[in-house]
Amino acid sequence: MEYGEEPPIKRTRRSFLMLPDDLVLNCLARISRLHYPTLSLVSKTFRSLLASTELYQTRILLGRTESCLYACLRLRTDSELLHWFILCHRPHSSKNVLVPISSPSFTSPSLPGVVVVGPDVYAIGGGSKNKKVSIYATGSKTYNALSSVMIMNSRSHTWHEAPSMRVGRVFPSACTLDGRIYVTGGCDNLDTMNWMEIFDTKTQTWEFLQIPSEEICKGSEYLSVSYQGTVYVKSDEKDVTYKMHKGKWREADICMNNGWSLSSSSSYCVVENVFYRYCEGEIRWYDLKNRAWTILKGLGRLPSLPTSHSNVKLADHGGKMAISWEEYVFVDREKKIWCAEIAIEKHQNGEIWGTLEWFDNVFISKTPNGYVGLVHALTATVW
């Protein structure tokens, strides 16, 4: 540099993190949570910001609620561990993928009842081989029935215990209505006093719901759903569906009862107060006015789904329908899990149509025997 010449301006690299924290949080809060797992890999600072309570307070102030799909998988036939995943956008791609959450897996040889209330996922009851609690026999297997309840907060992905049920229940059926969880069956010696328990998520308390007749609680397996402000419970005893409204029980209409079965497991959901179910490659909805199950039209682009009910899960996904299913590839000995999102449109003539928005292969099993079991698929509303 010659005498009198101005020194060159030293350029500094600008970083997004050089912005004030409030502005950084405001920017991150406007990004979909689907991108958070990828962003958390950028740096420790990003990871800390994404896990901070300040970020979620900012999202609440901005009204940034969204629906997140969670999947519960059992990865080996001889394993009792249940692993939880969240659906996220794949880095550098428009595709989606299931990403394991940081929360530890938990053990359950039998399946707990699982429901969602707002941002919280409840795992209710189930079975254990280690704890000496009430015994429950189903088929050729015997389980130690658990009364415990675990809650996973979808913001922090941490599990904590909730107040236990009054009785242990294996394979209980559960549904939610107005912030209350209705849990049915799952224990021996059912009677009008212990057949159903209700958990108030606001007061965190349990209470039994007494039913008027022994006929209702004679079954050994149940399915339950809240629909049109009413709790419906289907029993394997005489293949009957009961409905409970304002504390009164009665049998549901025959057409509705014939449209869903215990073999369909979780292959049903309620979206915008319409009851949908999957059966033999078709998705149908219940036409309450005409009392008939009608095919959901407009799904010509949706890949062929497996005919086995246990391989398909339906879930309300923020007013849309999420479909998750398994596929076994014999040549590669791989088990794949697929997800699809369906937009729902109600027409003035009463018809309901679906539009396929996307579908992706979101998970491939890499275990030696190619085994992966799709246990649950559900959606939580988070900020």
C-alpha positions in Angstrom: 0.0 0.0 0.0 1.5 3.4 -1.0 1.8 6.4 1.3 -1.5 8.2 1.6 -3.6 5.4 0.2 -6.7 4.4 2.2 -6.4 0.9 3.7 -8.8 -1.6 2.2 -12.1 -2.1 4.0 -12.1 -5.4 5.8 -15.3 -7.2 5.0 -16.8 -9.2 7.8 -19.1 -12.2 7.3 -22.6 -11.5 8.5 -24.5 -14.2 10.3 -28.2 -14.7 10.9 -27.3 -15.1 14.6 -25.8 -11.6 14.7 -29.4 -10.3 14.7 -31.0 -9.4 18.1 -32.5 -12.5 19.8 -36.0 -11.2 19.6 -35.7 -10.8 15.8 -34.2 -14.3 15.4 -37.0 -15.9 17.4 -39.5 -14.0 15.4 -38.1 -15.4 12.2 -37.8 -18.9 13.5 -41.4 -18.8 14.8 -42.7 -18.2 11.3 -41.0 -21.3 9.9 -43.0 -24.6 9.9 -42.0 -27.0 12.7 -41.5 -29.6 9.9 -38.1 -27.9 9.3 -37.0 -27.7 12.9 -35.2 -31.1 13.0 -33.1 -30.0 10.1 -32.4 -26.6 11.5 -31.3 -28.1 14.8 -28.4 -29.6 13.0 -27.0 -26.2 11.9 -25.4 -25.4 15.3 -25.7 -25.7 19.0 -27.1 -22.2 19.1 -29.9 -23.1 16.7 -30.6 -26.2 18.7 -30.9 -24.2 21.9 -33.2 -21.6 20.3 -35.5 -24.2 18.8 -35.9 -25.9 22.2 -36.4 -22.6 24.1 -39.7 -21.7 25.8 -39.3 -18.2 24.3 -39.7 -19.6 20.8 -43.0 -21.3 21.6 -44.2 -18.2 23.4 -43.5 -16.2 20.3 -45.3 -18.8 18.2 -48.3 -18.5 20.4 -48.3 -14.7 20.1 -48.1 -15.0 16.3 -50.9 -17.7 16.3 -48.6 -20.2 14.6 -50.4 -23.4 15.5 -49.9 -26.3 13.2 -50.6 -30.1 13.1 -47.7 -32.5 13.5 -48.0 -36.2 12.6 -46.5 -38.7 15.0 -45.9 -42.4 14.3 -45.3 -45.1 16.9 -43.3 -48.1 15.5 -42.3 -51.5 16.8 -39.1 -52.3 15.0 -38.6 -56.0 15.8 -41.0 -58.8 16.4 -39.2 -59.9 19.5 -38.9 -56.4 20.9 -41.3 -54.7 23.4 -39.9 -51.2 22.7 -42.2 -48.7 21.1 -40.3 -46.0 19.1 -41.8 -42.6 18.4 -41.2 -40.6 15.2 -42.3 -37.2 13.8 -43.0 -36.4 10.2 -40.5 -33.8 8.9 -39.3 -32.4 5.6 -36.3 -34.2 4.2 -33.2 -31.8 3.9 -32.6 -30.5 0.3 -35.8 -32.1 -0.9 -39.6 -31.6 -1.1 -40.1 -35.1 0.3 -41.2 -36.0 3.8 -39.5 -38.4 6.2 -40.2 -39.9 9.7 -37.5 -38.7 12.1 -37.0 -40.4 15.6 -37.7 -38.0 18.4 -35.2 -37.5 21.2 -37.6 -38.8 23.8 -36.6 -42.3 25.0 -38.7 -45.2 23.9 -40.7 -47.1 26.4 -41.5 -50.8 26.9 -44.9 -52.3 26.4 -45.5 -56.0 25.3 -49.2 -55.1 24.8 -50.4 -51.9 23.2 -51.6 -49.0 25.4 -54.5 -46.9 24.4 -53.2 -43.7 22.7 -55.1 -40.4 22.3 -54.1 -36.7 21.7 -55.4 -33.7 23.6 -54.0 -30.5 22.1 -50.2 -30.8 22.2 -50.2 -33.8 24.5 -50.0 -37.5 23.5 -51.4 -39.8 26.2 -50.3 -43.5 26.4 -52.9 -45.2 28.7 -52.5 -48.6 30.3 -51.0 -51.5 28.5 -49.2 -54.6 29.7 -46.0 -55.4 31.6 -44.1 -58.6 32.3 -42.2 -57.1 35.2 -44.8 -55.5 37.5 -47.0 -57.5 39.7 -50.4 -56.0 39.0 -53.8 -57.3 37.9 -53.7 -60.1 35.4 -55.6 -59.9 32.1 -55.9 -62.8 29.6 -56.7 -62.3 26.0 -56.5 -65.2 23.5 -53.5 -67.4 24.4 -51.6 -64.6 26.1 -51.6 -63.3 29.6 -50.5 -59.8 30.6 -50.0 -57.8 33.8 -52.5 -55.0 33.3 -51.1 -51.5 33.9 -53.0 -48.5 35.3 -50.2 -46.1 34.5 -50.6 -43.1 32.2 -47.7 -41.4 30.4 -47.9 -38.0 28.6 -45.6 -36.9 25.9 -45.5 -33.1 25.4 -45.1 -32.5 21.6 -43.2 -29.2 22.2 -40.4 -30.7 24.2 -40.8 -34.4 23.3 -40.4 -35.5 26.9 -42.5 -38.1 28.7 -43.9 -37.6 32.2 -46.3 -39.5 34.4 -49.9 -38.5 34.8 -52.3 -39.7 37.6 -52.9 -43.5 37.2 -56.3 -45.0 36.4 -58.2 -46.7 39.2 -57.8 -50.1 37.5 -55.2 -51.7 35.3 -56.2 -52.0 31.6 -54.6 -54.0 28.7 -55.5 -53.0 25.2 -58.0 -50.3 26.4 -60.0 -48.3 23.9 -59.8 -44.6 24.3 -61.3 -41.4 22.8 -61.5 -37.8 23.7 -64.5 -35.4 23.9 -64.4 -31.8 25.2 -61.0 -32.2 26.9 -61.9 -35.5 28.7 -60.5 -38.9 27.9 -63.0 -41.9 27.9 -61.2 -45.2 28.5 -63.1 -48.5 28.0 -62.5 -52.1 28.7 -59.1 -53.8 29.0 -59.6 -55.6 32.3 -61.3 -58.7 33.5 -64.4 -58.9 35.6 -65.9 -55.8 34.0 -69.1 -54.5 35.5 -71.3 -51.4 35.4 -68.9 -49.7 37.8 -65.4 -50.2 36.3 -66.2 -50.7 32.6 -65.4 -47.0 31.7 -63.2 -44.4 33.3 -63.0 -40.7 32.5 -59.9 -38.5 32.8 -60.4 -34.7 33.1 -57.2 -33.2 31.5 -57.8 -29.9 33.2 -58.2 -31.1 36.7 -56.0 -34.2 36.1 -58.5 -36.5 37.9 -60.1 -39.9 37.2 -63.6 -41.0 37.8 -65.7 -44.0 36.9 -68.7 -43.6 34.7 -71.4 -45.9 35.9 -73.4 -47.5 33.1 -77.1 -48.6 33.4 -76.9 -52.2 32.0 -74.6 -55.2 32.3 -75.3 -56.0 28.6 -73.1 -53.1 27.5 -70.0 -54.3 29.3 -70.1 -58.0 28.4 -67.6 -57.7 25.5 -63.9 -58.5 25.7 -62.8 -56.0 23.0 -63.9 -52.5 22.2 -63.4 -49.6 19.8 -64.5 -46.1 20.7 -64.7 -42.7 18.9 -66.2 -39.3 19.6 -68.4 -38.1 16.8 -71.1 -35.5 16.6 -70.6 -34.6 20.3 -71.3 -38.2 21.3 -69.1 -41.1 22.5 -69.6 -44.3 20.4 -68.3 -47.7 21.7 -68.3 -50.8 19.5 -68.3 -54.1 21.3 -67.4 -57.6 20.0 -70.3 -58.9 22.0 -73.2 -59.3 19.5 -71.4 -56.9 17.2 -73.2 -53.9 18.7 -72.4 -50.2 18.8 -73.5 -48.1 21.8 -73.7 -44.3 22.0 -73.6 -42.2 25.1 -75.0 -38.7 24.9 -75.7 -36.5 27.9 -75.1 -39.4 30.3 -77.7 -41.7 28.5 -76.7 -44.9 26.7 -78.5 -46.6 23.8 -77.7 -48.6 20.7 -76.5 -46.8 17.6 -78.3 -47.3 14.2 -77.6 -50.5 12.4 -76.1 -48.9 9.3 -73.4 -47.1 11.3 -72.7 -50.2 13.3 -72.2 -52.4 10.2 -69.7 -49.9 8.7 -66.9 -50.4 11.1 -65.5 -53.5 12.9 -63.1 -54.4 15.6 -60.8 -55.9 13.0 -60.2 -52.5 11.5 -58.3 -51.4 14.6 -57.3 -47.7 14.1 -58.5 -47.6 10.4 -61.0 -44.8 11.2 -61.0 -41.2 12.2 -63.2 -38.2 12.5 -62.4 -35.1 10.4 -64.5 -31.9 10.7 -67.3 -33.9 12.4 -67.4 -36.5 9.6 -66.7 -40.2 10.4 -64.3 -41.9 8.0 -63.2 -45.5 7.9 -60.9 -47.6 5.7 -62.0 -51.1 4.6 -60.7 -53.4 1.8 -58.9 -50.7 -0.2 -61.6 -48.0 0.1 -62.1 -45.0 2.3 -65.7 -44.3 3.1 -67.5 -41.7 5.1 -70.7 -42.0 7.1 -73.6 -40.0 5.6 -75.6 -39.3 8.7 -78.6 -37.9 6.8 -79.0 -40.9 4.6 -77.6 -43.4 7.1 -75.2 -44.9 4.6 -71.4 -45.4 4.2 -70.3 -43.6 1.0 -67.1 -43.9 -0.9 -64.8 -40.9 -0.6 -64.4 -39.8 -4.3 -61.5 -38.1 -5.9 -58.7 -40.4 -4.8 -57.7 -41.8 -8.1 -54.1 -40.7 -7.7 -53.7 -42.4 -4.3 -51.6 -45.6 -4.6 -53.3 -48.9 -3.9 -53.5 -49.5 -0.2 -53.1 -52.9 1.5 -56.3 -54.8 2.2 -55.2 -55.7 5.7 -56.9 -53.3 8.1 -54.0 -53.4 10.6 -51.6 -52.0 8.0 -53.5 -48.7 7.5 -54.0 -45.8 9.9 -56.2 -42.8 9.4 -55.8 -39.6 11.4 -57.3 -36.1 11.5 -54.5 -33.8 10.4 -55.7 -30.3 11.0 -58.9 -30.6 9.0 -57.2 -32.8 6.4 -56.8 -36.6 6.5 -53.4 -38.3 7.0 -53.2 -41.9 5.8 -50.2 -44.1 6.9 -49.7 -47.6 5.7 -47.1 -50.4 5.5 -45.7 -52.1 2.4 -43.4 -55.2 2.4 -41.0 -55.4 -0.5 -40.2 -59.1 -0.9 -37.3 -58.7 -3.3 -35.3 -56.4 -1.0 -36.9 -57.9 2.2 -37.7 -54.3 3.3 -40.7 -52.9 5.1 -41.7 -49.5 4.0 -44.0 -47.0 5.6 -45.9 -44.5 3.4 -47.8 -41.4 4.3 -50.3 -39.4 2.3 -52.3 -36.2 3.0 -55.8 -35.7 1.7 -57.6 -32.4 1.5 -61.4 -32.7 2.2 -64.0 -30.7 0.3 -67.7 -30.8 1.2 -70.0 -30.0 -1.8 -73.4 -28.3 -1.6 -75.2 -31.4 -2.9 -74.0 -33.3 0.2 -71.1 -35.2 -1.4 -67.6 -35.2 0.1 -64.5 -35.4 -2.1 -60.9 -35.9 -1.3 -57.9 -34.4 -3.1 -54.5 -36.1 -2.8 -51.9 -33.4 -1.9 -48.8 -35.6 -1.5 -47.7 -39.1 -0.7 -44.1 -40.2 0.2 -42.2 -43.2 1.4 -41.3 -41.9 4.8 -39.5 -44.8 6.4 -37.6 -48.0 5.3 -36.8 -50.8 7.8 -33.1 -51.7 7.8 -33.5 -54.6 10.3 -32.2 -58.0 9.2 -35.7 -59.5 8.9 -37.1 -56.3 7.4 -39.7 -56.0 10.2 -41.3 -52.8 11.2 -44.8 -52.6 12.7 -46.9 -49.4 12.4 -48.6 -49.3 15.8 -50.1 -45.8 15.9 -50.3 -42.7 13.7 -51.8 -39.6 15.2 -51.7 -35.8 15.0 -50.9 -33.3 17.7 -51.7 -29.5 17.6 -48.6 -27.6 18.5 -47.3 -24.0 18.6 
